[in-house]
Amino acid sequence: MGFLGKGGARLRRGLIVVGVLGAAGPLIATAGAAEQAPAYELVHGCYAVQAKAAGTYLQQDGAGWNAAAKDAGTAEPFRMQATALGRFLFFGKGSDFLAGTSGGALATEQAGSETSDWKVTALEGGGFRISLPAAGRTLSAGPDGSLSLVADTTDRSDATTFLFAAREGCAVFPEITTNVKGDPSRGATEYSETRGFLDGHLHHMAFEFLGGSVHCGRPWHRYGVARALPDCNGSDPANGIGRVPVAAALGGTPSADQVGWPTFNSWPKYDELAYEGTYWKWMERAWQGGLRLFTNLLVDNAALCDIYPFKAHSCNEMDTVRLELKRTFELQDYIDAQYGGPGKGFYRIVKDPIEARKVINDGKLAVILGIEISSLFNCGVYNDQPQCDRAQIDAQLNEMHNAGVRQMELVNKFDNALAGVAGDAGETGLLVNSANKMKTGKFWDFQTCPGDGHDHDREQFAVPGYSRDELAGQLVGGLVPAGAAPVYPAAPHCNTRGLSALGAFLIRRMMEKGMLFDPDHMSVLARDQALTVIESGDYSGVLSSHSWSDPSSLPRIYRQGGVVTPYAGSSSGFVSAWKDIKKQADPRYYFGFGYGADMNGFGTQGPPRPNATENPVTYPFKSFDGRQTIDKQVSGQQEYDINVDGVAHYGLYPDWIEDLRKIAGDGIIEDMARGPEAFLQTWERAVGIPADGTRPKGSTFARRSLGAVQVHDTWERLLRRAGQPDRRLGRVYTYGVAGAKNAKARVRAVFTRRGRVGLVTSTSKDHRAGGLRVGDRASKVRGRTIPFGPGVRARKLGRGAMYLYGVRSGKVAWVAVTATSVAKTPAGAKRYLKLAGLR
């Protein structure tokens, strides 16, 4: 963006750097349209603002403002804090804000609000227009330096034109720090194998669930951290949401100081369930520490919302899903604003595996949209009567898919018209069962599980060290008296309600759309029936995202080429899960491991390891790939240590992963670093990319291809033609070759720097090029080809292609087809052959 010159915010490999002009000259816009794009790159810069009409600069004038400062050095230094794309707070040296009044005058505010939320737009011929959308007015300066807000018009005179001069001395806008040094890792190419960490189950917008008043805090606020992570003792009218602690709603009193920023004396904590844990700077730290892909599950529960006495919006679950969808895109825009413009932020919502791979290999965080609610598509059930039909399912599925949703569970806490639920264990189960009766007209219909009892429903989480869904139990227990639940037969218990015809219909529709099906929370019977539907369609797009699954389902998921990301919980418990689950993986598919944090949901996070003093995480430590140095995270006045605090907020997941390494060594870290790739390959198969990329024996090179591996194809086109390769390293895709004698034979596609296939090679004796194959005598090749560098012969084919043959020890060692544009000379061919491992 030329209009900023040396001043303004600069993005240097993902880090925001504020530049300063040596001479405080004005920054002007480049010529273009009458009103250009918003001035994104002003973000975080330190500036004096010059009124073009007067040639002087803005300064405070008592409680108001004028443009009477003669030079930038004596003007008010403003820190430009983005509130949204193209919108800013002008943060003054006294930690106050430039604001407007209803009467058109300028004022000073002590906190950001709509009256200090300015839009800054670049203008043709230089300068910027500063307007106040909340008032529908534009900042104007008179020749004498007086300032006022005038009605928005198309006038672009000097009176409404302002310039920015970079300077020093600005106040620092309060914000959380990540304490991570080093550039985020990128892939070798946009199409190569990904590396990083995978979270299959996270609730990033849960501040809007249960009516929007249970949860205190939110992942961001346009006016800063103090508003996003507030005092939770009372209410915050400016947010329009009552901040009433759950403890107070249940008839108790908070046990500790509920103030958030800046003291954080009692929250966030690993076992505090009603408070925000995914503030955007904490997410940024997790990304810097290696997180590369997660599913944001849009979440709600109408039954719990109905019984909670405080609400800011509807309890309809699908309405909440739509609201949380909107919020997710708003957060993406907000982070973009902090990084200097659209697409520049680290947080990228993706809709297919091709896009996700590009995002991850660009060193950013791919965000998948999912749904986890109890009445998906309003498909509740009451006294065994479904509250939806196929047409309703189709219409809402299309709506959600068009909106970007790609992963879904069919059921959550209560039975619905699609499937029976697994239910909860212990005291929580008794309480939630009462709510199930209220919601569906019936208690859970549990019977003793058939078979050996290893697969069961409500007892599956009665595991020491795992505290699941306590918040749900607290809400129900505090607000709904337990009903006279049935006396169930002997444990283990299984729900007799399985997968309905509507549920099977929905799964098939999801398969047609290439969506990811998550069978978690389903009853044993429903899950078994759902996986049978998946298997009948030979479908890979299935994952268990947070351990709400039974043991026998995991091998079935892996046999389909699916993914398992167990509940994160305690680090020692997770290591045990990794050891057990890895044994069940199917060797036909790429194996990678992830976790399901379930943060902002109903479950606690990992506590500090009891024996951490024996082998603690030591700070600072290196990230999994050695690229980042990670020190203790600081939020306001609190310093967090995984050994003491556990996973108090999402920013501590890099520390939790380091704790895994301390317990289990580098093996678990390597498996987890492969998690995003395993997920992407599952997703690729779901959208129709063939699973088996093995080349058939007996294939013959055509003028531009070996079967489906074709010169000039893009990497996406190659995947769809030829299927998934065995390896994707740098600019090379490697495929195996069918047939027992081809165990060591490989076909390799080498890409140009522009991402198109430039060379295809094979070491299989079954593959022929122009009638010649691997193993033929060199004398057979010489009469048909010309020399093309040491040990290489070439045969030109026309149409921009040629065959290449490698000769070793008097025989043909490999055959290839290449575009002449990438092998114009023997030296050019040598570079590509070296990438293919043939030179």
N, C-alpha and C positions, 0 to 999 in steps of 0.2 A: 504494500500500500504506500505509494509514493508521497502522499500528503503529510506523512508524519516525519519525514526526514530522519534525523538522528534521535529525536525525542520520542516519547510515547512508550507504550509497552511493547516489548519484543519477546517473541517466543523462541527460546533457544533450546531445541531438542526437548520440548515439553515443559521447560521451566520458564516462568514469567520473570523477565528481567526489565527493570525500569531504567531507560536511558535518559541522559541529561544533555541538553544543548550547551556547548561551551559558552556561546553568547546567547543570551536568552531572547532569541529572535522568535517571531511568531510562526506557528505551524499553519500552513494553508492547505486547502483541498486542491486536488488536481482538477483540471477542467473535465467536463462531461455533461451529463444530464443536468437539468435545472436543479433538481434535488437528487443527490446521489445516495449511495448506501449509507446506513448509519455508521458512525465513527467508532467501529468496534475496537480499534487498536489503541484508543485512549486508555483502555482499562489499566488500572493500577499505576498509571503515570502520575507524575507530580507537575502541576502546571499553574501558571498565572493566566487569567483569562482577559483578553484585550477586547474592548468595544471598538469596532472599526470606525463607527461614526465619530467618536471622540478621540481615538488614538491613545486612550488611557486604559487603565486596568481596574478590575473589580477589587474592592476592599470593603471591609465592614464599616458601617456608619452607625454606631450605637446598636440598636436592635435591628437596623436595616442594612442596606447595601447601596453603594454607588460605584461609579466607574471613574473615580477621581485620582487614583494612584498614577503617578507620572511614569513609573517604570515597573518592569516585572519584579525587580528585587524588592520593592516596597509593597507590592500587591499581595493579596491573600493567596497563599499557596494551597491549591486544592488537590487532594488525592481523589482520583476518579475511580469510584467503586461501582462496578457494574451491578445492576439489579436484574437485568434481562438483556437480551440482544439489543444493542443500541440505546440502552437506558442506563442512567448513571445517578448516583448520589455525588454531590460536590462536597467532599468531606474536608472541613476547614482545620486550621492549625489548632483550634481550641477543642477539637473532637466534636464539632457541631456541624450543622448542615445548612447550605444555601436552600431557602424555601420560598414559596410564594404564598400570598394570602388571597382570600376570596375577593378582596377589593382591588387586586391588581398590583399590590405593593410587594416588595421583597422583604423577607424576614429570616430569622435564624431559628433553627430547631435543634433540640438536644438529642432527638432520635429520628431515624429515617422513617418516612411515611409517604403517602401518595403526594403530599404537597411539597416534598423535596425529591421526588422521583422524576428526573429530567430526561427528555429524549434529545440526543445530539445527532444532527444530520449534516453531512458534508454538502456544500453548495457549489454549483458551477462558478468557475472564476475565482475560487478561493474562499476560505472561511467556512464557518459552521452556523447552523441555525439551532438555537436552544429553546425547546418548547416544554411546556408542562401539561402533559396529556390530561391529568386529573382536572385541570381548570379549563382546558381547551384554549390555552393562551400561549403566546410566544414572548420570550424575553426581548426587550427593546431598550436601546440606549439613545439618549439625546446627545446633541453636540456638546452640551455642558457636563456630560457624565452622569446625568440622572438616569435611573433605571426604573422600568415598569413592565408589567405584563399586559400585552395588547392582544386583541382578538386574533385568532389564527386566520391568516389570509394568504393569498398567493404572492403577496408583496415580498420581494427579496432585496430590499434596499439595504444600505449600509447600517441603518438603525437596528436591523434584526440580524446583523452579521457579526460574528465573534471569531477571534483567533486564539489559539492556545500556544503559549510559550513555555517550554520546559524549564523547570527550575528545581531547586533543592529546598529542604526545610519543611516538607509536608509531614503531617501526623500520619502514623501508621494505623490503618483501619484494623480493628481487632479481628483476629482469626485464629483458628487452631493450626498448629504446625504438625507436619508429618514426621520430621526428623529422619528422613530417608535421603541419602546422597547417592547420586549416580543416575545415569540415563536409563529409562525403562528399556528392556531388551526388545529387539525386533527380530523378525524372521529374515532369513537370507533373501527370500523373494516373497511376493504376495501369495504364491501358490505352494510354498514349501510346507513341510511338517511344522506344526505349531508346538510351542513349549510354554508352560505356565501352569496355573492352577485353575480348577473347576469347582464351582459351587452350584450344585443342581437344585438348591431349594433355599430361596431367600425372599423375605417380604419387605421390599424396599419402600413401599407406599402404605404400610400398615397404619400410619397415623390417621388414615381416613376410614379404617374399618370400625365396626360396631357403632356406627353413628357418628364417628369422628371425634368423640369426647373421652374415650377410655385412655387412649395413648397420649402421653405427654411428650412434646417435642416433635420434630419433623426433620427430614433429611436436608433441607435447606430452607432458607427464608430470604426473600429478595432484599430484606433490610439487615441481614447479617446474622451472625452466630448467636448473639444475645436474644434474638427473636426466635431462632430455630430451636435453641436448647434453653428454654426459659425457666423461671421459677415455677415449680409445679405445685406450690402450696395453695394457690388460688386460681383466678381466671385471668385470661389475657384478652380483653375485649377487642384489641386491635386485630387479633387473628380471627375473630368471629367464632372461636371455638372455646368452650369452657374447659379449663385445665383442672379438672377435678380428679384428684388421686383416687385410684380404685379403692384404697383402704378406707377413705372417707365415705365412699358410696356404699361400702359394705358395713357401715356402722362403726368403723374404727377410726383411729387417728394415725397419721404418718408417724413412724417411729424415729425419724431422723430429719435433718435439714433437707428439704426437697429442692433447694436452689440448684439450678444447673450452672450455666456460664456465669461467672468464671471459676467458681469454687469447686463445683462438682463433689460436694462432700459425701453424698449418699448415692448418687447415680451419675453415670451409668455403672452397673455392676452385672456380673455374669448371671446373677439370679434375680435381678429386678426386671419384671416382665412387662411393665406398663410404661416403659420409658424408651425414648429413641436410642437405637444402637447403630444406625447406619447413616449418620451425618456425612455429608458429601466429602469432607476432608478426611474422615476415617476411611471412607471407601477409596479415596485417592491414595491413602497410605497402603491399603491392601493391594491396589493395582500396582503401585510402585514396587511393592514387595513380591509381585509375581502373579496376582490374580489376573486371569485373562478372559474368563467367561463365567457368567452366572445367569441363572434364571430368576427374574423378578416375578414371583407368583402374586398375582392380584388376589386379595384375600378378603373374606368377610364371613359373617355368620349371623343370619337374620334372627335366629332364636335368641342368641346371647344379646344381640342388639336390642331386640324387643324388650327384654327384661331389665336392661340397664337404664336407669332413669334419666340420663343426660344424653342429649343427641344434638348434633349440628346439621344432620341431613338424614335422608331416607334410610330405612333399614333394608330396602330391597337389595339383595346381593348383586344382581346384575347392574343396578344403577351404581353401586359402589365400584364394581369392576370398571365401568365406563369412566367414573371419576378418577380412579387410580391410574387408568390408562392415560388420561389427560395429564395427570400430575407427573407421570414418568417422562413424557415428552417435554413438559415444562422444565423438569430437572435437567434433561439433556441440553436444552437451550441455555439454562442458567450456567451450567458448567462451560458450555461453548463461550458464553459471554466472558467468563473469568479467564479464558484462554485466548481471547482475541478475535472471535468471530465464528460463524457457522461452520461446523465440521472440525473445528480445531481442538475441541475438548477431548479428554480421554474416554468419555462415557458415550458409547455408540450403540443405539438400538438396532438390532439386525433381524432380518426376516428370512434368511436362507443361509445354508452352510457356506456358500461361495462368498457371500458378503461377510460372514463371520470370520472366515479364514483371512480375508484381506485385512479386516480390522485388527485381528490378533497379530498378524505378521507386520502390521504397521506400528506395533507396540502399544495398542490401545485395548480397552476393555469392551468385549462384546457382550451385549445385554439382550437376553431372550425374554420375551413376554409370555407369561403363563397364567393359569387360573387355578386356584384352590378354594372352592367354596362348597357349601353343603347342598345348595339347590341350584346346580349348574343349569343355566338357561331357564331358570324358574321351574325346573322339573322336580318339584316337591311331590310328596305322596301323603295322603291323609286317609286313614282307615283303608289302606290298600288301594286307594283310587289315585292314579297318576294325575298330576296337575299340568300335564303338557302332552303334546302329540308330536309326530314326526315333522310336520310342517313347521311347528314352532322351533324344534331343534335345528332343522335345516336353516331357517331364517337367521337365528341367532349365531349359529356356527359360522355362517357366511359373514355376518357382521363382524364377529370377533377375528376371523381370519383376515378379512380386509383391513382390520385395524392393526394387524401385526401379531396377534397371539399365535404361538406355535407349540405350546406345551400345556397339557391339561390333565388334571385328576377329575374323576367322575363324582367323587363323594368326599366328604370331609368328616364332620362330627356326627352326623345323623343319617339315618336311612333316607333315601329319596327314591324317585321313580325310576332311576337308572340302575341302582345297585344297593345292596346292603352294606353297612359300614362295619369296620372291625371293632369299633367300640373302644372304651378306655378301661384301664385296669384300676383296681383298688378303690379308694375313696372318691377319686375323680370320676371313675366309671359309674359309681352309684349316683352321683350328682348329675352327670351328663345324661344318664339314662332317663332321669326325670324330665329333662328338657327335651329328650327325644319323644317322650310321651306327649308333651305339650305341642311339639312341632308336627308330629306325624299321627297322633291319635293312639299310638301304641308304644309300649316299652319294647326294647330289643327282644327278639325271639331267639334266645340262646339255648342250645342243647349241648350235651356232651359231644366233643369232636369225635368223628369216626377215625379209624385207623390207629396209628401208634401215638397220636396226640402231639406229635412234633409241630404240626401246623395248627395254630389256634388263634383266636381273635383277641379278646380283651386282656389276656394275660401276657401278650407278647412283649409288653414294655415294663413288666414288673422286674426290672433288672437293676441291681445296685449300681449307683453312680449315674443313672439316667433319671432325670426329673422331667417328665413330659407333660405338657398341656396343663400345668398347674393353674394358669390364669383362667382357663375355661372353668375349671373346678371351683376356683374362688368366686367367680361371677355367679355361677349357678348356685353354689352353696350359700352364698350370702344373700341371694335375692329370690330364690325359689325353694320352697320347702320340699324335701324329698317325698315323692309319692310312694304308694304301697307297691313297690316293684315286685315282680313275680319271684317266687322261690325257684331258682334254677337248679337243674340236676348237677351232678358232680363235675368239677373242672377236669380237663381244660374245656373252655367254652367256645363254641362256634355259632355264628349267626346263621339261621336257616334261610335268610333272605340272600339270594344270589344276584346274578346279573339278569336284568330284565331284557325283554325284547327291544325296548327303547334304548337301553344301554348298549346292547350289541349293535343296533343300528347306528348309534353315535360313533362307536369305535370304528366301524367300517367307513363312515364318512370321514373321520379323521385320517384314516389310512389313505383314502382317495386324495386328500389334500396334502399328504406328506407331513402330517403333524406328529408330535412326540406324545405318546400315550404313557401316563404314569399311573400304575395300578395301586399306588400307596393309598392307605386308609380303607381299601375295599375289604369286605369280609373274605375269609379263606375261600368260600364257595364262589363268590363273585369274581375274585381274582383268578381262580382256576379257570372259570368259564371265559373270562376276558382274554386270558393268555391263549386259550384254545382258538378264539377268534383271530388273534394275532398270528398264531401258527398256521391256521388255515389259509391265511393270505401271504404266508412266507414274508412277513413284514419285520423290518429291523427297528423301526422307530419306537422303541419301548425302553423305559428306564424306571428304576426304583430310586426316588430322589432323596429320601430321608428316613429310611429304615422302617417305615410302616408297611412291612411286607413279611411274608412267612418264609421259612427256610427253603421249602421245595420250589418256590417261585424263582429264586435267584438263578439256578442253573438253566431254567427255561428262558429267562431273560437273556442270559449270555448265549445260549444256543441260537437265539434269533439275531445275535449281533448287537444286543442292547447294552446299556450302561447301568452301573450301580454306583450311587453316591450315598453311603451311609451317613446317618446323623452324626454330626461332628462331636458334640458332647465333650467328655473328658479325653485328654490326649492318650492316656493309657488304655481307655476303653476303645478308642478309635483304632489304635495299633492292633488290638486283639481282633477287631472287626476286619481290618485289612488282611491279616494273616488267614482268617477263616474264609473270607469271601474270595480272595485271590485263587484259592484252590479250586473254585467252581467255575473259573473263567474258561471260555472256549478258545483253544489255541488257534482256531481258524481266523480269529479276528484280532485286530490290534488291541492290546490291553493297556488301559490307563485307568487311574483311580481318581475319584473326586470326593467331596464331602457335601453334606447338606446342612448348612448352618441353622436354618429355620429361625434366624434372628428376626425379631419383631413379631414373631408368632406367639405360640403358647408355651414354648419350651425354653428351659434355661440353657445357657452356654457353658463352655468348658470351665470348670473351676480350676484354681491353682493345683498343680500336681502335689499330692501329700508328701512325696519323697523328693521334691524338687531340689532340696538342699544337697542331696547326694550327687546330682548331676544337673545343675541348673542351667538355664539359658543365660549366657553371659553377653552383656552389651558392651559395645556394639557387636553385631554379628553380620555375616555376609548373607545375601539372598541365595536362593537355590542355585543360581547360575554364576554367582560371584560378581555380578555387575553392580549390585547396590550394597551400600553399607547402611544398616538399619540400627538406629539407636532407640532408646526408650521414647515412647510417644508422650507428648505433652499437650494437654488440653486445658487452656486457661492456667489455673494454679495447680492442677493435678498432673503428676508424673505417673505413668502406668508401667508396671513390670509384670510380665506374664507369670513369673514365679510367685508373685504376691497377689495379683489381681485376677488371674485367669483371663478369660476372654471377656473383659468388661465392655468392650464395644468392638465393632467390626474391624477397626484399624489394627487390632491386635492379632488378627489371623496370620500375618507373617510370623509373629512371635510364637503362635501356637504350632505352626508348621515346623519352626525350628525346634520346638519342644518334642515334636514327633521324631525328628532326627536324633535328638539326644537319647530318646528311648530305643528307637529301632534302627538307627543308622541311615546310611545313604540310600538303601534299597527302597524304603517307603517314599523317600523324596523323589527318586527317579520315577517310580510308578505314578506319583501324583503330578509330576511335571508332564506326564503323558496324558493327563486327564482331558484337557481340551481337545487334543487330537482324536482320542477315542470317541468323544462326544460328537465331533464334527463328522467322523467317518460313519457313525450310526445315523446321523442326520442326513448325510449324503445318500445313504442307501434308502432312507425313507422317502426322499424326493426323486428316486428313480435312477440314481447312478448305480450301475451294476456292481455287486459285491465282489465278484471274482474277476480280477483283472489278468488272470493267467492266460497267456497267448496259446492258442491251440497248436499242437504239433502239425507239421506239414504246411504251415502258412507260406505263402509266396509273396515276396516284395512286389508291389505294383510300382508304377512310375513315381508315386508320391507317398507310399505307405507300406507298412507291413500289416495287412489286415486292417483293423480299426485304428491302428496307431499311424497317424497321418501327418506328414510334413505340412506346415503352415497353420495347423489348428491352434486355437487358443488353448490354454490349460483347461478351461471349463469344457470346451468342446471335446477335448481329448478324454476327459473323465466320462462324459456322457456316451462317447463312442466306445471307448476301450475299457471302461470300468476303473475300479480303484487299484492303484499300483501297490506293490509291496513296500516301497520306500519312496519318500518325497524329499530328497536332500538337495538343497540349493536349487540349481536349475535342471535337475535330472529326476525324472520319474522312472522307476525300475519295476519291471514286470517279470514274474516267473514264466516258465514254459511248460506246458502239459507234457506228460509222459515220464516214465520212470528214468529213462536214460538222460533226461534233461534236468536232472536235479540241480546241476550247477549252471545250467544255461540261463541267460538273462537277456531280455529285450529292454533297451533303454531309450527313452525319448529325452533329448537334450533341447532345452528352450533357448531362444535368443533372448537378448536383454529386454526385448519388447514383449516377452511372454508368449511367443509362438514357437511351435515345434520346428527346430531347424535341422535336426539330425535324428534318425532312428537306426539303432544298431541291434544286432542279434549275434549271440554266440551258439545258437542251437544248430545242430547238424540237420535238423528237419526244415530249416528255413532257407529258401532259395532267392537269389536276386539275379535276374537275367539268365536263368538256367544254371547258375553257379551257386554252390552252397559250402558251408563250413565243412572242412575235411577234404575237399577236392585238392588234387595236386596243383601246385603253383603253375606248372606248365600249361594246364588247362585254362588258366586265367590270362596268361600273358598275351595270347593271340587276340583277345577280345577287349583289352583294356590298355590304358596308358599309365606310365608311372606318375605318381602324385605324392611325392615325398617318400622318405625311407620306409620300406615295408608296406606301402599303400599303393593300390592300383585303382584307377577310376574309369568309369564308363559314362559318358554324357548321354542324357536321355531327351534333351529338349524340354521345353516348357519349364525351364528354370530348375531342373532336378538332375541328379546324377547318382549312380551306384558307386559305392566304395567297397574295396575288399582289402582286408588285412592279411598279409602273407608272413608266416613265421615257420621256420624249419621246413621249408619246401611245401607247405600246405596253407590252405585258406583257414585263418583262425577266426574271422568274423566277417559278416557282410552288413552293409548299411545302405540307406538311401538318405540323401541330403538335399537341401535347397542350395542351388549354386550361389545364391546371394550370401550365404554364410560360409561357403567354402570356395570362394573365388580363386584362392591360391592354396598350395599345400600347407602353408603356415596357418591360414585360416581354418582349414580342415583339422590341423593338428590340435588347435585350441579346443575345438568341440570334441574331438576324439579323446583328448585328455580328460575332459569332464566326464565322458562316458567310461573312463577307466581303461581305455584301449591303447593309450600311449604312455 
